[in-house]
């Protein structure tokens, strides 16, 4: 999955990511707790895999989708998804199917930045 290079989209290298003309550094400065939670989650293997899956797929990710990509049981995914949700990084869209996406655009940018910068993921793949 590549990052859009259009107006209002993700641009630049990991150290200079811009979203809607706002450098990611400013988003981090405005949302330090969210940034801390994203970095903390990226340091945890299962949470990092969940976040990576959620930002990598082009649609809301269900427990089944996340389980396929993370090679984790539904119970494990459920436990860690609840933590990520309570941290404000992801949001549950459908309580019956339990599908998730990034909580908002700011959360998605900060998640992508944390994955790229702290996990050494290729920005084009995040």
Secondary structure, 3 states (H helix, E strand, C coil): CCCCCCCCCEECCHHHCEECCEEHHHHHHHCHHHHHHHHHHHHCHHHHHHHHHHHHCCCCECHHHHHHHHCCCHHHHHHHHHHHHHCCCEEEEECCCCEEEECCHHHHHHHHHHHHHHHCCCHHHC
